[in-house]
Amino acid sequence: MTGISIELSRSGIEQEKLDEIRNAAEAAAADLAEKKEAFNGWVRWPYSMPDKLLDKLEQEARRIRSLCEVLVVVGIGGSYLGTEAVFSALGGRREGYPELVFAGNSLSGEYHSRLLRSLEGRNFCICVVSKSGTTMESRLAFDVLKKALYDRYGQSAAERIVAVTDPVNGILRQEAEAMGYSSFEIPPDIGGRYSAFTPAILLPLAVSGADVRAFVRGAAEMAKSDFVQGAGLEYAMTRFLLMNSGKSIEAFEYFEPSLHGVGEWIKQLFAESEGKDGKGLFPVTMTFSTDLHSIGQFLQEGSRVFFETVIRIREAGEDVVIPDGKLKGRSLNEINALAVDGVINAHTKAGTPIIEISIPRVDESSLGALMYFFMMTTAVTGRLMKVDPFTQNGVEEYKAQIRALLGQE
């Protein structure tokens, strides 16, 4: 059982409206699960992944841990967001394991200069993630970090580099084979934002001490569950109908700061999968109650262009008890749970459609199930919108403009 539940009663969408498009949603989900297409390998991957791959990943993670205090994960978009999402949600660095830091997700010289400075005097390794090896942000960061690695360790630096890339093509694959880097493959039928359960994310997570088998198992259970074909489809249909009713923004909200990285992963997944042909819901993410003190006024009384998807955690983790005052003896987690109800009640009263997704706790299994759930949801919604959820042609335009300005066209 995945332990995830969904509440759609406050969405404002009537059951008869859902029933009108149910056949189309079920057909889209069946196509994704049954047909082999260019980029839908992720659908079956969590339950078809070879055990020997997980064995190899864990063995390599042990080797890396023996070499370094810090693993620099070089990548952008889907090549790192899944790693950062799970790593931060689980609390960041664990005692006795390397710290994960991230590079190649911007072109900021200041960020990378500070990163290099932070690595001084600390043993580090690099995990570079890129199918092609040509993405500008990650390529430039890898070149800079690789020089620092070779300056520090000489020719033995190669044993401190792991490449996760295309199995055959691309300059990173060629470099890995020429230089003798340890390497793993991203299956060619899985795109970057759907790569959460591939070595691109699993290897650095394993290095950090996360239970990657539980993470994959959570996704596999969700993939095979009745839930993803039942309530999961209803969520996809509800989103589609809300868009058709005039809503243009989906506000994802969570009441635990540790889910910020998950929110960043959600933004890319939904925006890049659905934002095509003048269609799509614009995803925004908010951490409550923090953001209630900045944009809560708009949510309560502003333009009704949005609906809200609230991610609730049923079993909170560590807690603090209030020592004094009127709330003495009550815990912050107890109050936070009541805040979820209060916000939902207030925004429902204001006329905002509310969808509530509950997960049992923040652990590897629950995160795996939730992330797979969202991957299936956006793929089905994209099909209902009649857009291809696996392409991102619009991303290439700004890249072409940058290359032109650099004189590389």
Secondary structure, DSSP 8 states (H G I E B T S, - for coil): ----EEE-TTS---HHHHHHHHHHHHHHHHHHHHS--TT-GGGTHHHHS-HHHHHHHHHHHHHHHHH-SEEEEE--GGGTHHHHHHHHHTTS--TTS-EEEEESSS--HHHHHHHHHHTTTS-EEEEEE-SSS--HHHHHHHHHHHHHHHHHHGGGGGGGEEEEE-SS-SHHHHHHHHHT-EEEE--TTS-GGG-TTSHHHHHHHHHTT--HHHHHHHHHHHHHSHHHHTHHHHHHHHHHHHHHTT--EEEEEES-GGGHHHHHHHHHHHHHHH--TT---EEEEEETTTTHHHHHHHHHHS---EEEEEEEESS--S--B--SSTTTT-BHHHHHHHHHHHHHHHHHHTT--EEEEEES-SSHHHHHHHHHHHHHHHHHHHHHHTS-TT--TTHHHHHHHHHHHTT--
